[in-house]
Amino acid sequence: MKKALLSLSLLFLVVVGAFAQNQFPSQMWHKGNIYTTDGQVYGGEIKYDLESNVVQLQDQTVDTFTSSNVTYFELFDEVYGGVRKFFSLPYANGNDYATPIFFEVLTEGDQLALLCREYVTTDSRGMGGYGMMGGYGMNPFYGPQSMMSNKLAFKYYFLKNGRIEPYSLKKKDLFDMLPGHDDELSLFMRKNRLDYDKRGDLLRITAYYNELNQN
């Protein structure tokens, strides 16, 4: 009986641990700082919600800040590693009236910046043959395939000449967004086997484009 109970306890811990690892970044608390429009800086454990454009600070209580009163916030992502920064920027989003919303800044230069907004989507491929918890696990480029087949996805934008322009994830549109160096970019992408629709690859391509424009 004791062995059976011990086995059940270990199984429970394994399952709970697996689900904990399958949390999305926006569902977790991270160490970070919030910089408000009135010049104040608040540090502690923070959690963000890009859909609602709010960021929360957990200290003795939980305080909520909106994109209207935050200049930017930064956090250390222990799952993916590294510091991530989110700026509040005015964006019309199909409307005539622009309102401030949060964008993560992936890379920036003198010419332009690459921005993104993450969201959770359902993977139409289903569970496939990857097992109960999915084949990719927690990954910043793919996201987890949990039992509900949800994964992390990204919408990308370029900040150019003070305007935020959405990127369609089409190769032709990428070269339209990054004009003037088509041959250099094509060679760079082929040499490094970079795709035009992946987070890490887009970051490298944009950073290289900004380097080209410094010469």
Secondary structure, DSSP 4 states (H G I P E B T S, - for coil): -HHHHHHHHHHHHHHHHHHHHT--GGGS-EEEEEEETTS-EEEEEEEEETTTTEEEEESSSEEEEETTSEEEEEEE-TTT-SEEEEEEEEE-TTSSS-EEEEEEEEEE-SSEEEEEEEEEEE-TT-STTS-TT-SS-S-TTT----TT-EEEEEEEEEEETTEEEEE-S-HHHHHHHSTT-HHHHHHHHHHHT--SS-HHHHHHHHHHHHHHTT-
